[in-house]
Amino acid sequence: MHRFFSIGLLVCALSAQTTSLINGTAEGSFEGAGTFCSGSGTIAGWTVVNGNPFTADWAVGSQVGAAHGNNSIFIAINAICTQAGYPANPSYFHFYRDITLPTGQPHVKLTLKLQGSLRINSTTGERADILRVFLAFSTYTPSAGSDVSSSYWIANFFQLFIPTRQWRTFNIPLNCLQGGQTYRLIFTYVRTNVTASPPSAAPFVAIDSIAAISSYPGFRRKWLLGEYVHNCSYNTGTGSYWWASL
């Protein structure tokens, strides 16, 4: 009897030491807010700032499937946002939302799922498509058609191929942030001026199931590849994480 009671107290204590900042099956999955297709605007609490000139848009809908529910956010290349693909011209496309860390919880586990392809030039190896993730202060606002300051960069995704209707999960640990501080989480798709042919499958970029959970320094749950996030080894802006695969 006492053993079950002790386990219950432990579960409650661990639950109290973490906070969901973005729900990966609700706002992080773009569910319950309809669809989005316009130059810039808001959906499910996210602010979308698309490229300039508007040769493409971040769009929300069911056109490329979803890791959870019906919707995902993807790059669309036609005016009615039904065709996923790649912009013809170089530009930058952003979407973001603010997260506020509870006092005493300076560590964040950021999770997202990707589908599609980030291309390179097969001859030169130069990158044609890049997905960047930034964590800025809430006073920083990305501009249409412009890159985000590199001082806020936390992750780069490039040279990826994830087949259609398959989703790959990525975890980004963010340690030693400031509890009680509001940050702006920014996702930026970059179409460079490098020429690259679309792959035979999954010729688009899509994101779904974005989740963020904060924790306090003593929380020792193993979150990423055996790495404990209670160690203060990361600060925003250092760009410690990137992924690339053939």
C-alpha positions, 0 to 999 in steps of 0.5 A: 500500500505504501509502495503504491502511494510513494509511486503516486507521489513521485509521478505527481512530483515529476509532472509538477516539474515540467510544463507544456509550452507547445502542445504537439497534438493541438497548436503544435499540430495546427489542428482546430484552426481551419486552413491557412493560405495567404501572404501573412497572417495567424493560425493556431497561435502562430504568426506566418511571415511569408517571402517577398516576392510571394512566389510561395507561402507557408500554408496549413492544410491536409494536402501533404498529410499529417503526423497527427490529425489532419493538418501540417504546415508546408511550403505551397507554390500556387495561389490557392495553396493546394500544390506543395513544392519549391519556390522558383526564386530565392527568398525566406519564409517564416512562422513563429510563436512566443513561449514563456518559460515558468520561473525555475524551469530554464530547460526546454525539450523542443520536438518536431516532425519533418517530411519532404526533401531539402535539396542540394546541387548534385554537382557542387554540393551547395544547398538549395533548401534549408530549414532553420530554427531560431530562438529569439527574444520576443522583441525580435520580429522576422521580416518578409524576404529577409533572414533571421539574425544568426545570433538566434540560430539553434538548428539547421536542417539540410540535405534531407530526404524523407519519403512521402507520408513518412515523418521523421522526429527531431529533438532539440534540447535547449538548456540554461535559458532564463526561467520567466523569460518570453522567447520567440520560436521561429522556423525559417525556410530558405530557398537559396539561389542554388539550382537543384532538381526536385526529387522524384518523391516528396518534392516539398517541405512540411512540418508537424507535431511541434512540441516544447516542454520546459523543466527545472534544473534537477529534472533528470529524465533522459530526453535525447540520445542519453544526454541529460538536459539538466547540465548547463551546456547550451545557450541560445544563439550558439547553433549547437545542433544541425542535421544532414543526411542523404 
